[in-house]
Amino acid sequence: MPHYVFVCQDCHKDFTEVLHISELSTTRVKCPHCGSEHVEQQYAEFSAVTAKKS
């Protein structure tokens, strides 16, 4: 499942949540540090491994 990075707008700490893509729009994500629901998703870098093409 994908990992999503969030930052809390109240305590300014970042954290990672593992959510299914369908859960992202329906789950109320809470900051694990202060319990606030005032969080914003951050866009993280990713890499993809593909087969070498000749």
CHARMM internal coordinates of N, CA and C (Angstrom, degrees):
IC EDIT
DIST 1 N 1 CA 1.4466
DIST 1 CA 1 C 1.5312
ANGL 1 N 1 CA 1 C 109.02
DIST 1 C 2 N 1.3050
ANGL 1 CA 1 C 2 N 116.52
DIHE 1 N 1 CA 1 C 2 N 152.13
DIST 2 N 2 CA 1.4625
ANGL 1 C 2 N 2 CA 120.12
DIHE 1 CA 1 C 2 N 2 CA -178.52
DIST 2 CA 2 C 1.5272
ANGL 2 N 2 CA 2 C 112.65
DIHE 1 C 2 N 2 CA 2 C -70.60
DIST 2 C 3 N 1.3168
ANGL 2 CA 2 C 3 N 114.17
DIHE 2 N 2 CA 2 C 3 N 150.13
DIST 3 N 3 CA 1.4581
ANGL 2 C 3 N 3 CA 122.12
DIHE 2 CA 2 C 3 N 3 CA 174.79
DIST 3 CA 3 C 1.5206
ANGL 3 N 3 CA 3 C 107.23
DIHE 2 C 3 N 3 CA 3 C -101.94
DIST 3 C 4 N 1.3249
ANGL 3 CA 3 C 4 N 116.79
DIHE 3 N 3 CA 3 C 4 N 132.82
DIST 4 N 4 CA 1.4563
ANGL 3 C 4 N 4 CA 121.83
DIHE 3 CA 3 C 4 N 4 CA 179.39
DIST 4 CA 4 C 1.5212
ANGL 4 N 4 CA 4 C 108.83
DIHE 3 C 4 N 4 CA 4 C -118.17
DIST 4 C 5 N 1.3230
ANGL 4 CA 4 C 5 N 116.43
DIHE 4 N 4 CA 4 C 5 N 136.36
DIST 5 N 5 CA 1.4560
ANGL 4 C 5 N 5 CA 122.36
DIHE 4 CA 4 C 5 N 5 CA 179.74
DIST 5 CA 5 C 1.5237
ANGL 5 N 5 CA 5 C 108.17
DIHE 4 C 5 N 5 CA 5 C -100.94
DIST 5 C 6 N 1.3358
ANGL 5 CA 5 C 6 N 115.62
DIHE 5 N 5 CA 5 C 6 N 131.44
DIST 6 N 6 CA 1.4549
ANGL 5 C 6 N 6 CA 122.32
DIHE 5 CA 5 C 6 N 6 CA 178.64
DIST 6 CA 6 C 1.5183
ANGL 6 N 6 CA 6 C 109.01
DIHE 5 C 6 N 6 CA 6 C -125.22
DIST 6 C 7 N 1.3319
ANGL 6 CA 6 C 7 N 116.37
DIHE 6 N 6 CA 6 C 7 N 156.15
DIST 7 N 7 CA 1.4571
ANGL 6 C 7 N 7 CA 121.72
DIHE 6 CA 6 C 7 N 7 CA 171.65
DIST 7 CA 7 C 1.5228
ANGL 7 N 7 CA 7 C 107.19
DIHE 6 C 7 N 7 CA 7 C -126.30
DIST 7 C 8 N 1.3190
ANGL 7 CA 7 C 8 N 115.76
DIHE 7 N 7 CA 7 C 8 N 134.84
DIST 8 N 8 CA 1.4574
ANGL 7 C 8 N 8 CA 121.66
DIHE 7 CA 7 C 8 N 8 CA 179.53
DIST 8 CA 8 C 1.5229
ANGL 8 N 8 CA 8 C 108.82
DIHE 7 C 8 N 8 CA 8 C -79.44
DIST 8 C 9 N 1.3179
ANGL 8 CA 8 C 9 N 116.60
DIHE 8 N 8 CA 8 C 9 N 130.56
DIST 9 N 9 CA 1.4602
ANGL 8 C 9 N 9 CA 121.68
DIHE 8 CA 8 C 9 N 9 CA -179.72
DIST 9 CA 9 C 1.5303
ANGL 9 N 9 CA 9 C 111.42
DIHE 8 C 9 N 9 CA 9 C -79.46
DIST 9 C 10 N 1.3445
ANGL 9 CA 9 C 10 N 118.12
DIHE 9 N 9 CA 9 C 10 N -12.37
DIST 10 N 10 CA 1.4608
ANGL 9 C 10 N 10 CA 121.29
DIHE 9 CA 9 C 10 N 10 CA 179.42
DIST 10 CA 10 C 1.5311
ANGL 10 N 10 CA 10 C 112.20
DIHE 9 C 10 N 10 CA 10 C -94.39
DIST 10 C 11 N 1.3436
ANGL 10 CA 10 C 11 N 117.74
DIHE 10 N 10 CA 10 C 11 N -51.72
DIST 11 N 11 CA 1.4717
ANGL 10 C 11 N 11 CA 119.53
DIHE 10 CA 10 C 11 N 11 CA -178.11
DIST 11 CA 11 C 1.5256
ANGL 11 N 11 CA 11 C 112.70
DIHE 10 C 11 N 11 CA 11 C -100.62
DIST 11 C 12 N 1.3392
ANGL 11 CA 11 C 12 N 117.30
DIHE 11 N 11 CA 11 C 12 N -5.87
DIST 12 N 12 CA 1.4712
ANGL 11 C 12 N 12 CA 124.44
DIHE 11 CA 11 C 12 N 12 CA 175.50
DIST 12 CA 12 C 1.5280
ANGL 12 N 12 CA 12 C 114.12
DIHE 11 C 12 N 12 CA 12 C 63.90
DIST 12 C 13 N 1.3291
ANGL 12 CA 12 C 13 N 117.41
DIHE 12 N 12 CA 12 C 13 N 24.28
DIST 13 N 13 CA 1.4620
ANGL 12 C 13 N 13 CA 120.88
DIHE 12 CA 12 C 13 N 13 CA 176.18
DIST 13 CA 13 C 1.5207
ANGL 13 N 13 CA 13 C 108.66
DIHE 12 C 13 N 13 CA 13 C -99.22
DIST 13 C 14 N 1.3388
ANGL 13 CA 13 C 14 N 115.31
DIHE 13 N 13 CA 13 C 14 N 148.12
DIST 14 N 14 CA 1.4588
ANGL 13 C 14 N 14 CA 118.63
DIHE 13 CA 13 C 14 N 14 CA 177.96
DIST 14 CA 14 C 1.5201
ANGL 14 N 14 CA 14 C 109.79
DIHE 13 C 14 N 14 CA 14 C -102.63
DIST 14 C 15 N 1.3320
ANGL 14 CA 14 C 15 N 115.28
DIHE 14 N 14 CA 14 C 15 N 155.88
DIST 15 N 15 CA 1.4505
ANGL 14 C 15 N 15 CA 121.49
DIHE 14 CA 14 C 15 N 15 CA -178.84
DIST 15 CA 15 C 1.5195
ANGL 15 N 15 CA 15 C 108.83
DIHE 14 C 15 N 15 CA 15 C -155.73
DIST 15 C 16 N 1.3200
ANGL 15 CA 15 C 16 N 115.66
DIHE 15 N 15 CA 15 C 16 N 163.08
DIST 16 N 16 CA 1.4586
ANGL 15 C 16 N 16 CA 122.38
DIHE 15 CA 15 C 16 N 16 CA -177.81
DIST 16 CA 16 C 1.5229
ANGL 16 N 16 CA 16 C 109.64
DIHE 15 C 16 N 16 CA 16 C -115.55
DIST 16 C 17 N 1.3172
ANGL 16 CA 16 C 17 N 116.07
DIHE 16 N 16 CA 16 C 17 N 137.38
DIST 17 N 17 CA 1.4650
ANGL 16 C 17 N 17 CA 122.50
DIHE 16 CA 16 C 17 N 17 CA 174.64
DIST 17 CA 17 C 1.5239
ANGL 17 N 17 CA 17 C 108.00
DIHE 16 C 17 N 17 CA 17 C -121.68
DIST 17 C 18 N 1.3200
ANGL 17 CA 17 C 18 N 116.56
DIHE 17 N 17 CA 17 C 18 N 141.21
DIST 18 N 18 CA 1.4572
ANGL 17 C 18 N 18 CA 122.44
DIHE 17 CA 17 C 18 N 18 CA 175.60
DIST 18 CA 18 C 1.5247
ANGL 18 N 18 CA 18 C 106.77
DIHE 17 C 18 N 18 CA 18 C -102.54
DIST 18 C 19 N 1.3286
ANGL 18 CA 18 C 19 N 116.11
DIHE 18 N 18 CA 18 C 19 N 111.51
DIST 19 N 19 CA 1.4601
ANGL 18 C 19 N 19 CA 121.44
DIHE 18 CA 18 C 19 N 19 CA -176.62
DIST 19 CA 19 C 1.5184
ANGL 19 N 19 CA 19 C 110.14
DIHE 18 C 19 N 19 CA 19 C -134.09
DIST 19 C 20 N 1.3216
ANGL 19 CA 19 C 20 N 115.72
DIHE 19 N 19 CA 19 C 20 N 146.21
DIST 20 N 20 CA 1.4558
ANGL 19 C 20 N 20 CA 120.12
DIHE 19 CA 19 C 20 N 20 CA 170.39
DIST 20 CA 20 C 1.5206
ANGL 20 N 20 CA 20 C 106.67
DIHE 19 C 20 N 20 CA 20 C -69.30
DIST 20 C 21 N 1.3167
ANGL 20 CA 20 C 21 N 117.93
DIHE 20 N 20 CA 20 C 21 N 148.17
DIST 21 N 21 CA 1.4625
ANGL 20 C 21 N 21 CA 121.19
DIHE 20 CA 20 C 21 N 21 CA -175.92
DIST 21 CA 21 C 1.5293
ANGL 21 N 21 CA 21 C 111.75
DIHE 20 C 21 N 21 CA 21 C -57.00
DIST 21 C 22 N 1.3300
ANGL 21 CA 21 C 22 N 118.09
DIHE 21 N 21 CA 21 C 22 N -32.58
DIST 22 N 22 CA 1.4688
ANGL 21 C 22 N 22 CA 120.52
DIHE 21 CA 21 C 22 N 22 CA 178.94
DIST 22 CA 22 C 1.5278
ANGL 22 N 22 CA 22 C 111.99
DIHE 21 C 22 N 22 CA 22 C -73.46
DIST 22 C 23 N 1.3287
ANGL 22 CA 22 C 23 N 117.85
DIHE 22 N 22 CA 22 C 23 N -22.91
DIST 23 N 23 CA 1.4593
ANGL 22 C 23 N 23 CA 121.84
DIHE 22 CA 22 C 23 N 23 CA 178.88
DIST 23 CA 23 C 1.5250
ANGL 23 N 23 CA 23 C 112.43
DIHE 22 C 23 N 23 CA 23 C -78.52
DIST 23 C 24 N 1.3098
ANGL 23 CA 23 C 24 N 116.99
DIHE 23 N 23 CA 23 C 24 N -21.70
DIST 24 N 24 CA 1.4607
ANGL 23 C 24 N 24 CA 121.05
DIHE 23 CA 23 C 24 N 24 CA -174.24
DIST 24 CA 24 C 1.5237
ANGL 24 N 24 CA 24 C 112.11
DIHE 23 C 24 N 24 CA 24 C -58.41
DIST 24 C 25 N 1.3190
ANGL 24 CA 24 C 25 N 117.79
DIHE 24 N 24 CA 24 C 25 N -40.62
DIST 25 N 25 CA 1.4620
ANGL 24 C 25 N 25 CA 120.18
DIHE 24 CA 24 C 25 N 25 CA -177.50
DIST 25 CA 25 C 1.5305
ANGL 25 N 25 CA 25 C 113.16
DIHE 24 C 25 N 25 CA 25 C -85.55
DIST 25 C 26 N 1.3362
ANGL 25 CA 25 C 26 N 118.02
DIHE 25 N 25 CA 25 C 26 N -13.74
DIST 26 N 26 CA 1.4624
ANGL 25 C 26 N 26 CA 120.13
DIHE 25 CA 25 C 26 N 26 CA -176.47
DIST 26 CA 26 C 1.5240
ANGL 26 N 26 CA 26 C 114.08
DIHE 25 C 26 N 26 CA 26 C -110.07
DIST 26 C 27 N 1.3195
ANGL 26 CA 26 C 27 N 118.55
DIHE 26 N 26 CA 26 C 27 N -14.26
DIST 27 N 27 CA 1.4575
ANGL 26 C 27 N 27 CA 122.27
DIHE 26 CA 26 C 27 N 27 CA -176.85
DIST 27 CA 27 C 1.5217
ANGL 27 N 27 CA 27 C 110.60
DIHE 26 C 27 N 27 CA 27 C -91.71
DIST 27 C 28 N 1.3255
ANGL 27 CA 27 C 28 N 116.46
DIHE 27 N 27 CA 27 C 28 N 133.78
DIST 28 N 28 CA 1.4630
ANGL 27 C 28 N 28 CA 121.06
DIHE 27 CA 27 C 28 N 28 CA 174.85
DIST 28 CA 28 C 1.5240
ANGL 28 N 28 CA 28 C 106.84
DIHE 27 C 28 N 28 CA 28 C -88.36
DIST 28 C 29 N 1.3184
ANGL 28 CA 28 C 29 N 116.03
DIHE 28 N 28 CA 28 C 29 N 103.65
DIST 29 N 29 CA 1.4555
ANGL 28 C 29 N 29 CA 121.47
DIHE 28 CA 28 C 29 N 29 CA -176.71
DIST 29 CA 29 C 1.5223
ANGL 29 N 29 CA 29 C 108.67
DIHE 28 C 29 N 29 CA 29 C -79.08
DIST 29 C 30 N 1.3436
ANGL 29 CA 29 C 30 N 115.84
DIHE 29 N 29 CA 29 C 30 N 131.49
DIST 30 N 30 CA 1.4620
ANGL 29 C 30 N 30 CA 121.80
DIHE 29 CA 29 C 30 N 30 CA 178.78
DIST 30 CA 30 C 1.5205
ANGL 30 N 30 CA 30 C 109.45
DIHE 29 C 30 N 30 CA 30 C -115.79
DIST 30 C 31 N 1.3152
ANGL 30 CA 30 C 31 N 115.90
DIHE 30 N 30 CA 30 C 31 N 144.52
DIST 31 N 31 CA 1.4603
ANGL 30 C 31 N 31 CA 121.55
DIHE 30 CA 30 C 31 N 31 CA 176.31
DIST 31 CA 31 C 1.5309
ANGL 31 N 31 CA 31 C 108.93
DIHE 30 C 31 N 31 CA 31 C -66.55
DIST 31 C 32 N 1.3396
ANGL 31 CA 31 C 32 N 117.95
DIHE 31 N 31 CA 31 C 32 N 127.36
DIST 32 N 32 CA 1.4628
ANGL 31 C 32 N 32 CA 119.76
DIHE 31 CA 31 C 32 N 32 CA 179.58
DIST 32 CA 32 C 1.5282
ANGL 32 N 32 CA 32 C 112.40
DIHE 31 C 32 N 32 CA 32 C -73.38
DIST 32 C 33 N 1.3339
ANGL 32 CA 32 C 33 N 117.55
DIHE 32 N 32 CA 32 C 33 N -14.42
DIST 33 N 33 CA 1.4602
ANGL 32 C 33 N 33 CA 121.45
DIHE 32 CA 32 C 33 N 33 CA -178.19
DIST 33 CA 33 C 1.5259
ANGL 33 N 33 CA 33 C 112.18
DIHE 32 C 33 N 33 CA 33 C -85.40
DIST 33 C 34 N 1.3532
ANGL 33 CA 33 C 34 N 117.60
DIHE 33 N 33 CA 33 C 34 N -45.38
DIST 34 N 34 CA 1.4677
ANGL 33 C 34 N 34 CA 120.75
DIHE 33 CA 33 C 34 N 34 CA -175.74
DIST 34 CA 34 C 1.5232
ANGL 34 N 34 CA 34 C 113.57
DIHE 33 C 34 N 34 CA 34 C -122.63
DIST 34 C 35 N 1.3471
ANGL 34 CA 34 C 35 N 118.37
DIHE 34 N 34 CA 34 C 35 N -7.94
DIST 35 N 35 CA 1.4555
ANGL 34 C 35 N 35 CA 121.67
DIHE 34 CA 34 C 35 N 35 CA 178.22
DIST 35 CA 35 C 1.5202
ANGL 35 N 35 CA 35 C 115.29
DIHE 34 C 35 N 35 CA 35 C 83.92
DIST 35 C 36 N 1.3154
ANGL 35 CA 35 C 36 N 117.67
DIHE 35 N 35 CA 35 C 36 N 2.16
DIST 36 N 36 CA 1.4606
ANGL 35 C 36 N 36 CA 121.69
DIHE 35 CA 35 C 36 N 36 CA -178.67
DIST 36 CA 36 C 1.5253
ANGL 36 N 36 CA 36 C 111.19
DIHE 35 C 36 N 36 CA 36 C -70.09
DIST 36 C 37 N 1.3236
ANGL 36 CA 36 C 37 N 116.24
DIHE 36 N 36 CA 36 C 37 N 145.19
DIST 37 N 37 CA 1.4648
ANGL 36 C 37 N 37 CA 121.80
DIHE 36 CA 36 C 37 N 37 CA 172.89
DIST 37 CA 37 C 1.5215
ANGL 37 N 37 CA 37 C 110.75
DIHE 36 C 37 N 37 CA 37 C -95.33
DIST 37 C 38 N 1.3162
ANGL 37 CA 37 C 38 N 117.58
DIHE 37 N 37 CA 37 C 38 N 3.60
DIST 38 N 38 CA 1.4638
ANGL 37 C 38 N 38 CA 122.77
DIHE 37 CA 37 C 38 N 38 CA -179.34
DIST 38 CA 38 C 1.5340
ANGL 38 N 38 CA 38 C 108.14
DIHE 37 C 38 N 38 CA 38 C -87.12
DIST 38 C 39 N 1.3369
ANGL 38 CA 38 C 39 N 115.88
DIHE 38 N 38 CA 38 C 39 N 72.82
DIST 39 N 39 CA 1.4616
ANGL 38 C 39 N 39 CA 122.21
DIHE 38 CA 38 C 39 N 39 CA -176.82
DIST 39 CA 39 C 1.5239
ANGL 39 N 39 CA 39 C 109.73
DIHE 38 C 39 N 39 CA 39 C -120.41
DIST 39 C 40 N 1.3129
ANGL 39 CA 39 C 40 N 115.21
DIHE 39 N 39 CA 39 C 40 N 155.53
DIST 40 N 40 CA 1.4611
ANGL 39 C 40 N 40 CA 121.10
DIHE 39 CA 39 C 40 N 40 CA 179.98
DIST 40 CA 40 C 1.5215
ANGL 40 N 40 CA 40 C 108.93
DIHE 39 C 40 N 40 CA 40 C -129.21
DIST 40 C 41 N 1.3206
ANGL 40 CA 40 C 41 N 115.83
DIHE 40 N 40 CA 40 C 41 N 134.53
DIST 41 N 41 CA 1.4600
ANGL 40 C 41 N 41 CA 120.33
DIHE 40 CA 40 C 41 N 41 CA 179.21
DIST 41 CA 41 C 1.5142
ANGL 41 N 41 CA 41 C 109.61
DIHE 40 C 41 N 41 CA 41 C -73.88
DIST 41 C 42 N 1.3186
ANGL 41 CA 41 C 42 N 115.93
DIHE 41 N 41 CA 41 C 42 N 135.25
DIST 42 N 42 CA 1.4521
ANGL 41 C 42 N 42 CA 122.97
DIHE 41 CA 41 C 42 N 42 CA 175.60
DIST 42 CA 42 C 1.5212
ANGL 42 N 42 CA 42 C 108.12
DIHE 41 C 42 N 42 CA 42 C -104.78
DIST 42 C 43 N 1.2885
ANGL 42 CA 42 C 43 N 116.38
DIHE 42 N 42 CA 42 C 43 N 149.71
DIST 43 N 43 CA 1.4572
ANGL 42 C 43 N 43 CA 119.89
DIHE 42 CA 42 C 43 N 43 CA 178.83
DIST 43 CA 43 C 1.5143
ANGL 43 N 43 CA 43 C 108.77
DIHE 42 C 43 N 43 CA 43 C -94.76
DIST 43 C 44 N 1.3157
ANGL 43 CA 43 C 44 N 115.63
DIHE 43 N 43 CA 43 C 44 N 120.96
DIST 44 N 44 CA 1.4561
ANGL 43 C 44 N 44 CA 122.42
DIHE 43 CA 43 C 44 N 44 CA -176.74
DIST 44 CA 44 C 1.5202
ANGL 44 N 44 CA 44 C 110.28
DIHE 43 C 44 N 44 CA 44 C -101.37
DIST 44 C 45 N 1.3092
ANGL 44 CA 44 C 45 N 114.44
DIHE 44 N 44 CA 44 C 45 N 154.95
DIST 45 N 45 CA 1.4641
ANGL 44 C 45 N 45 CA 120.11
DIHE 44 CA 44 C 45 N 45 CA 176.17
DIST 45 CA 45 C 1.5261
ANGL 45 N 45 CA 45 C 109.15
DIHE 44 C 45 N 45 CA 45 C -73.60
DIST 45 C 46 N 1.3034
ANGL 45 CA 45 C 46 N 115.59
DIHE 45 N 45 CA 45 C 46 N 153.74
DIST 46 N 46 CA 1.4560
ANGL 45 C 46 N 46 CA 119.98
DIHE 45 CA 45 C 46 N 46 CA 174.47
DIST 46 CA 46 C 1.5172
ANGL 46 N 46 CA 46 C 107.98
DIHE 45 C 46 N 46 CA 46 C -146.49
DIST 46 C 47 N 1.3170
ANGL 46 CA 46 C 47 N 115.01
DIHE 46 N 46 CA 46 C 47 N 163.22
DIST 47 N 47 CA 1.4607
ANGL 46 C 47 N 47 CA 119.57
DIHE 46 CA 46 C 47 N 47 CA 175.87
DIST 47 CA 47 C 1.5208
ANGL 47 N 47 CA 47 C 107.92
DIHE 46 C 47 N 47 CA 47 C -132.38
DIST 47 C 48 N 1.2944
ANGL 47 CA 47 C 48 N 115.13
DIHE 47 N 47 CA 47 C 48 N 151.65
DIST 48 N 48 CA 1.4590
ANGL 47 C 48 N 48 CA 121.01
DIHE 47 CA 47 C 48 N 48 CA 179.04
DIST 48 CA 48 C 1.5186
ANGL 48 N 48 CA 48 C 108.54
DIHE 47 C 48 N 48 CA 48 C -122.80
DIST 48 C 49 N 1.3028
ANGL 48 CA 48 C 49 N 115.50
DIHE 48 N 48 CA 48 C 49 N 134.43
DIST 49 N 49 CA 1.4570
ANGL 48 C 49 N 49 CA 121.25
DIHE 48 CA 48 C 49 N 49 CA 177.95
DIST 49 CA 49 C 1.5200
ANGL 49 N 49 CA 49 C 106.89
DIHE 48 C 49 N 49 CA 49 C -100.04
DIST 49 C 50 N 1.3140
ANGL 49 CA 49 C 50 N 115.40
DIHE 49 N 49 CA 49 C 50 N 124.83
DIST 50 N 50 CA 1.4611
ANGL 49 C 50 N 50 CA 120.47
DIHE 49 CA 49 C 50 N 50 CA 179.32
DIST 50 CA 50 C 1.5206
ANGL 50 N 50 CA 50 C 109.32
DIHE 49 C 50 N 50 CA 50 C -124.81
DIST 50 C 51 N 1.2981
ANGL 50 CA 50 C 51 N 115.38
DIHE 50 N 50 CA 50 C 51 N 164.39
DIST 51 N 51 CA 1.4593
ANGL 50 C 51 N 51 CA 120.24
DIHE 50 CA 50 C 51 N 51 CA 178.26
DIST 51 CA 51 C 1.5235
ANGL 51 N 51 CA 51 C 109.54
DIHE 50 C 51 N 51 CA 51 C -69.88
DIST 51 C 52 N 1.3157
ANGL 51 CA 51 C 52 N 115.16
DIHE 51 N 51 CA 51 C 52 N 145.00
DIST 52 N 52 CA 1.4575
ANGL 51 C 52 N 52 CA 120.04
DIHE 51 CA 51 C 52 N 52 CA 178.34
DIST 52 CA 52 C 1.5263
ANGL 52 N 52 CA 52 C 108.98
DIHE 51 C 52 N 52 CA 52 C -70.90
DIST 52 C 53 N 1.3100
ANGL 52 CA 52 C 53 N 115.37
DIHE 52 N 52 CA 52 C 53 N 129.33
DIST 53 N 53 CA 1.4629
ANGL 52 C 53 N 53 CA 119.77
DIHE 52 CA 52 C 53 N 53 CA 179.36
DIST 53 CA 53 C 1.5219
ANGL 53 N 53 CA 53 C 109.35
DIHE 52 C 53 N 53 CA 53 C -98.99
DIST 53 C 54 N 1.3054
ANGL 53 CA 53 C 54 N 115.77
DIHE 53 N 53 CA 53 C 54 N 142.20
DIST 54 N 54 CA 1.4669
ANGL 53 C 54 N 54 CA 119.07
DIHE 53 CA 53 C 54 N 54 CA -178.63
DIST 54 CA 54 C 1.5033
ANGL 54 N 54 CA 54 C 111.75
DIHE 53 C 54 N 54 CA 54 C -107.90
END
COOR INIT
IC SEED 1 N 1 CA 1 C
IC BUILD
